[in-house]
């Protein structure tokens, strides 16, 4: 049965989408079959793998207008599939707010497909709203990309409180799959301090792999391909390959 991961952080621009896309791409290199669920109305994960956001996707799936098999698209990466998103998903946050069991909509939508994939990755929006809550309820593991700056630590505290509430009330099987340092700049003292402080406190919940600031990682989405297809020899690509090895061996 496939493992379901959710990538969550209420702070934007920390590398959630980048990590979901590139980790998924490298897992396919290891022979794994990966489904990327774009659960963000901005649809950056969809565009990063060349998905057609005008086709039926996660919004139609949540509303029961299509089956999950109809919502899945192939990508240019063999073994990597996607359920796309678009701006219509913004409306879903309003439409589902009064629904019964609204926190379980995504979990129910993904039911029956878990055996078809080795990994299912849910890319959440930068908020702690109903969409992210659905992601946390549907997943077995949460990966927390953490930018190496002081304000990120404040956001981490709020996210961990939300995860704790979800574990107690909605999804007792949810585990922290790992905290991932992103956008690391070894030249700054602050980056070193953030890594040391978080690692000292969370210990084995922190990935050993650290994702550096890297221009090539930022460029890849504009070509609608993951970093392993764009520049596999850059430092960012090598870092995500190491992360994939770590996930395969330890999570």
C-alpha positions as CSV (number, residue, x, y, z in Angstrom):
1,X,0.0,0.0,0.0
2,X,1.3,3.4,-1.0
3,X,2.5,5.9,1.6
4,X,0.6,9.3,1.7
5,X,2.7,12.4,2.5
6,X,1.5,15.9,2.9
7,X,3.8,18.9,2.5
8,X,2.7,21.7,4.8
9,X,3.7,25.1,6.1
10,X,1.5,28.1,6.4
11,X,4.4,30.3,5.3
12,X,4.6,30.8,1.6
13,X,7.8,30.5,-0.4
14,X,9.5,27.9,1.7
15,X,9.8,25.1,-0.9
16,X,6.7,23.0,-0.4
17,X,5.9,22.6,-4.0
18,X,9.5,22.4,-5.1
19,X,10.1,19.6,-2.6
20,X,7.0,17.7,-3.5
21,X,7.8,17.8,-7.3
22,X,11.5,17.1,-7.1
23,X,11.3,14.5,-4.4
24,X,8.6,12.7,-6.4
25,X,10.7,12.9,-9.6
26,X,13.7,11.3,-7.9
27,X,11.6,8.6,-6.4
28,X,10.5,7.6,-9.9
29,X,14.2,7.2,-10.8
30,X,14.3,4.6,-8.0
31,X,11.5,2.7,-9.8
32,X,8.6,4.1,-7.7
33,X,5.2,5.2,-8.9
34,X,4.3,8.6,-7.6
35,X,1.0,10.6,-7.6
36,X,1.3,14.3,-7.0
37,X,-2.0,15.9,-5.7
38,X,-1.9,19.6,-6.3
39,X,-4.1,20.9,-3.5
40,X,-3.2,24.6,-3.9
41,X,-5.4,27.0,-6.0
42,X,-2.2,28.6,-7.3
43,X,-1.5,25.3,-9.2
44,X,2.3,25.7,-9.1
45,X,2.8,21.9,-8.7
46,X,0.6,21.3,-11.8
47,X,2.6,23.8,-13.9
48,X,5.9,22.5,-12.6
49,X,5.2,19.1,-14.2
50,X,3.4,20.4,-17.3
51,X,-0.1,19.4,-16.3
52,X,-3.1,20.9,-18.1
53,X,-4.9,22.9,-15.5
54,X,-7.9,23.3,-17.7
55,X,-8.6,19.5,-17.5
56,X,-10.7,18.0,-14.7
57,X,-8.7,17.8,-11.5
58,X,-8.9,18.1,-7.8
59,X,-11.8,20.6,-7.7
60,X,-14.0,18.3,-9.8
61,X,-12.9,15.3,-7.7
62,X,-13.9,16.9,-4.4
63,X,-17.3,17.9,-5.8
64,X,-18.0,14.4,-7.1
65,X,-18.0,15.5,-10.7
66,X,-15.4,12.9,-11.8
67,X,-13.8,9.7,-10.6
68,X,-10.3,9.7,-9.3
69,X,-9.1,7.8,-12.3
70,X,-10.5,10.5,-14.6
71,X,-8.7,13.2,-12.6
72,X,-5.2,11.7,-12.9
73,X,-2.9,13.0,-15.7
74,X,0.4,11.6,-16.9
75,X,3.5,13.9,-16.9
76,X,6.6,13.9,-19.0
77,X,8.4,12.0,-16.2
78,X,7.8,8.3,-16.4
79,X,6.2,7.1,-13.2
80,X,5.1,10.5,-12.0
81,X,1.4,11.3,-12.2
82,X,-0.6,14.4,-11.1
83,X,-4.1,15.5,-10.1
84,X,-4.0,19.1,-11.2
85,X,-5.4,22.2,-9.6
86,X,-6.6,25.6,-10.7
87,X,-8.1,28.8,-9.3
88,X,-11.5,27.0,-9.0
89,X,-10.2,25.3,-5.9
90,X,-10.4,28.7,-4.1
91,X,-14.2,28.4,-4.4
92,X,-14.0,25.0,-2.7
93,X,-12.9,26.6,0.5
94,X,-16.2,28.4,0.6
95,X,-18.3,25.6,-0.7
96,X,-17.2,23.0,1.7
97,X,-17.1,25.0,4.9
98,X,-20.6,24.0,5.9
99,X,-20.4,20.4,4.7
100,X,-20.6,17.5,7.1
101,X,-17.2,15.9,7.7
102,X,-15.5,18.6,5.6
103,X,-12.1,17.6,7.0
104,X,-12.4,14.2,5.4
105,X,-13.2,15.1,1.8
106,X,-9.7,14.6,0.4
107,X,-9.3,11.4,2.4
108,X,-12.5,10.0,0.9
109,X,-11.6,11.2,-2.6
110,X,-8.3,9.3,-2.5
111,X,-9.8,6.1,-1.1
112,X,-9.3,3.2,-3.4
113,X,-6.2,4.6,-5.2
114,X,-3.6,4.1,-2.6
115,X,-2.7,0.6,-3.8
116,X,-2.0,1.9,-7.3
117,X,1.0,4.1,-6.2
118,X,4.0,3.7,-4.0
119,X,3.8,7.3,-2.9
120,X,1.0,9.9,-2.9
121,X,2.2,13.5,-2.3
122,X,-0.3,16.2,-1.3
123,X,1.0,19.8,-1.9
124,X,-0.9,22.2,0.3
125,X,-1.5,25.9,0.1
126,X,0.5,28.3,2.4
127,X,-2.2,28.5,5.1
128,X,-3.7,26.5,8.0
129,X,-7.2,26.6,6.5
130,X,-9.6,23.9,5.5
131,X,-7.5,22.7,2.5
132,X,-4.4,22.1,4.6
133,X,-6.5,20.5,7.3
134,X,-7.9,18.1,4.6
135,X,-4.3,17.3,3.6
136,X,-3.3,16.5,7.2
137,X,-6.3,14.3,7.7
138,X,-5.7,12.3,4.5
139,X,-1.9,11.7,5.1
140,X,0.2,9.4,7.1
141,X,3.2,11.6,7.2
142,X,3.8,15.3,7.1
143,X,6.9,16.8,5.7
144,X,7.6,20.4,6.8
145,X,9.9,22.4,4.6
146,X,11.5,25.1,6.7
147,X,13.3,28.1,5.4
148,X,16.5,28.9,7.3
149,X,15.4,32.2,8.8
150,X,14.2,33.4,12.2
151,X,10.5,34.0,11.3
152,X,10.2,30.5,10.0
153,X,10.7,29.2,13.6
154,X,7.6,31.1,14.7
155,X,5.6,29.6,11.9
156,X,6.9,26.2,12.8
157,X,5.5,26.4,16.3
158,X,2.0,27.2,15.1
159,X,2.1,24.4,12.5
160,X,3.2,21.9,15.1
161,X,0.2,22.9,17.3
162,X,-2.1,22.3,14.4
163,X,-0.6,18.9,13.7
164,X,-1.0,18.0,17.3
165,X,-4.7,18.9,17.3
166,X,-5.2,16.9,14.1
167,X,-3.5,13.9,15.6
168,X,-5.7,14.0,18.7
169,X,-9.0,14.7,17.1
170,X,-9.0,13.7,13.4
171,X,-6.0,11.6,12.3
172,X,-4.2,9.7,15.1
173,X,-2.1,7.9,12.5
174,X,-0.4,11.1,11.3
175,X,3.3,11.3,11.9
176,X,6.0,13.9,11.3
177,X,7.9,12.5,8.4
178,X,10.6,15.1,8.8
179,X,11.5,18.7,8.9
180,X,13.4,19.7,5.8
181,X,15.7,22.8,5.8
182,X,15.4,24.7,2.5
183,X,17.0,27.7,0.9
184,X,20.1,27.2,3.1
185,X,22.8,29.8,2.6
186,X,26.0,28.6,4.2
187,X,27.4,32.1,4.1
188,X,25.0,33.5,6.7
189,X,25.3,33.0,10.5
190,X,21.6,33.0,10.9
191,X,21.2,29.9,8.6
192,X,23.7,28.0,10.8
193,X,21.9,29.1,14.0
194,X,18.4,28.0,12.7
195,X,19.8,24.6,11.7
196,X,21.5,24.1,15.0
197,X,18.5,25.2,17.1
198,X,15.9,23.1,15.3
199,X,18.2,20.0,15.0
200,X,19.0,20.2,18.7
201,X,15.3,20.3,19.7
202,X,13.8,17.9,17.1
203,X,16.7,15.6,16.7
204,X,15.7,12.5,14.6
205,X,12.7,14.3,13.1
206,X,15.0,16.5,11.0
207,X,16.2,15.3,7.6
208,X,20.0,15.1,7.3
209,X,19.7,16.5,3.8
210,X,19.7,20.3,3.6
211,X,18.4,22.0,0.4
212,X,20.6,25.0,-0.5
213,X,19.7,28.1,-2.3
214,X,20.1,27.3,-6.0
215,X,19.1,29.3,-9.1
216,X,18.7,26.1,-11.2
217,X,16.0,24.8,-8.8
218,X,14.1,28.1,-9.3
219,X,14.5,27.9,-13.1
220,X,13.2,24.4,-13.7
221,X,9.5,25.1,-13.1
222,X,9.5,27.6,-16.0
223,X,10.3,24.7,-18.3
224,X,7.6,22.5,-16.7
225,X,10.0,19.9,-15.6
226,X,11.6,18.8,-12.3
227,X,15.2,19.5,-11.6
228,X,16.4,16.0,-12.4
229,X,15.3,16.7,-16.0
230,X,16.5,20.3,-16.1
231,X,20.0,20.1,-14.6
232,X,20.7,16.9,-12.8
233,X,24.3,17.9,-12.0
234,X,23.6,21.1,-10.1
235,X,23.9,21.2,-6.3
236,X,20.1,21.5,-5.9
237,X,19.5,18.4,-7.9
238,X,22.1,16.4,-6.0
239,X,20.5,17.5,-2.7
240,X,17.0,16.3,-3.8
241,X,18.5,13.0,-4.9
242,X,20.0,12.6,-1.4
243,X,16.6,13.5,0.1
244,X,14.9,10.8,-2.0
245,X,17.5,8.2,-0.8
246,X,16.8,9.3,2.8
247,X,13.0,8.9,2.4
248,X,13.4,5.5,0.8
249,X,15.6,4.3,3.6
250,X,14.1,5.9,6.7
251,X,10.5,6.9,6.2
